[in-house]
Amino acid sequence: MEWVSDLPDKLRVSLESLLDSVEQHEDVYMEAQNASVGQIWIALALMNERVQKLEDLVQAQRKALHELDQDVEVDKHLDKNLKESLKRY
């Protein structure tokens, strides 16, 4: 995959990490009618798993913040911080 070497370093490293994870399931996607499509579905499933873990972490953090101080409006602070962050870029 020559095009991969043309990617920015951070993106290339991320892709290579994902491909390494996908490769661990080679025995499964090689049984698919189209192995390339099977490989993509495995990658999507792994990415979905990562997103789910992040969502669970965010929910746990929100719960902890709510338990610390019931007067804190978590979403309001998140929106304000997001706006400030986006202004910098």
Beta strands, then each sheet from edge to edge (+ up, - down):
end
